[in-house]
Amino acid sequence: SACHGACRAGEVDLVPEELGGGWEVMKKVKRALDPLNIMNPGKYLLDQAKVLGTDVSDADAVLDHVLAFGAGIVARLAADGAQVAFTYANSRTRAEDVAAAVIASGGIAHAIHADSMKEEDVTSAVTQTVERFGSLDIVINNAAVGTFGPIDELKMDEIDAMLTINVRSAVVTIRASLSHMGSGGRIINIGSINADRTPFPGQSVYALTKGAVVQFVRSMSTGR
């Protein structure tokens, strides 16, 4: 496929024309989005800017929003007294920074490497958490990816990633966690308004995954 804006030979990720700064900015975007397993960071950034109504040329603003959510959950739980274990896929440095910030504030946080695309990584993360803290009181499924576009133009690996990370990994996590949770435990699945409505075309598969999560939670609430 043709390059738009700037690209380098052998690189599969294009640099969108709307993204100012060319390849140097794109490298920063790629590094920042590593934890999310984004297959096309340039396109993902455009998609997220569209959702947020943000000018994509301000890459830092879009990245801050995308990356802050998980870190915010960790910080809030720790501030409320929870001992927190959380997973990361690629960006060890960023994950360790999140944990260090919690510890510096007097909290407890531990980063675990786990790729949500891999069942064995997800179950291992649960096992490591229980071994470290003894049991589970709260489980939060926050991992998600979104690639937007007409369904006949999406690549199957993009579709598989959304189904696996957004839906299957949540099922795997819950199955692995239930036996370690006592009375009063809580399972929280991060949803999306896209389960009910979509603000623009091209979100059919992403909306499908979020709708599946909603129905999964509703059904789980009546029994396993």
Summary of the structure (lengths in Angstrom):
residues: 224
radius of gyration: 18.2
end to end distance: 46.7
largest distance: 56.3
contacts: 654
relative contact order: 0.10
helix: 54%
strand: 13%
